[in-house]
Amino acid sequence: MSIIFEKVGHVGLVTINRPQAMNAIDLESHLAFQQVWAKVNADDQVHVVVITGAGGKAFCSGADIGTFLPYLRERAQREVDDGDFCGINRKPPTTKPIIAAINGLAYAGGLEIALACDIRIAVTHARFALPEPKWGVIAGAGGVTRLARAVPVSLATHMIVTGEPISADRALMEGLVSELVDPEQLMPRAMEIAELIVRNGPLAVRASLQVVRRGADCGLDAALELERTAFRRVLLSEDFKEGIAAFTEKRTPVYQGI
């Protein structure tokens, strides 16, 4: 299977499973990736998603140049291109947090997948690049737009027009990833972060995530109003009552997501 989806407790683990091709996305894996999100959204027991790549070399090297890019070109010629890449790049595919556990290079579409995630952690040997101009195309699955919002514009522009990669250390310094770990610690740390999220009130997590995602595209006043609306909604929930009761009674809260 080119895309493996499995549940680990309340975590949905997605593995790009084409290590022989540096986890490049071909049409089969693109379609399989799309289907993952329906499974995630249909399962109330999945609270967080973690995406990683198989093997120790690549998170994802992008679209398979020999097969997937010609497919996209053909769709563009027929004017049926919807801009979708793995079901993740056009809009958030789920209200649940998505963590990218970047186990190696994240190039082209691989970096675009990572940029569409909410949290990114990486191994110390990871590298990041948008080399599409070398192939006469641009990073059109969110890469140009999201990278320029994730790191300083001068660095983003440098990466976008030269295709030159940056190291994991530079990615951490510029805020592209939130932390670096040794390879053997990547998945334990990703799952640890996921479990920290799982312990929190699911309504509060999703409301906060909505504000972060949508607020980034708003002016300050609009973002603050969005935040306050979310706050009032959660304040009136049963989960909030349970959180306060658990705090008062010095016990672990049992949230119902209502």
PyMOL commands that set and color helices and strands:
alter all, ss='L'
color gray80, all
select helices_A, chain A and resi 19-21+27-42+68-77+109-115+132-135+143-150+153-162+168-173+183-198+202-215+220-235+238-249
alter helices_A, ss='H'
color red, helices_A
select strands_A, chain A and resi 3-8+11-16+48-53+58-60+98-102+105-107+119-123+127-129+166-167+179-181
alter strands_A, ss='S'
color yellow, strands_A
deselect
rebuild
show_as cartoon
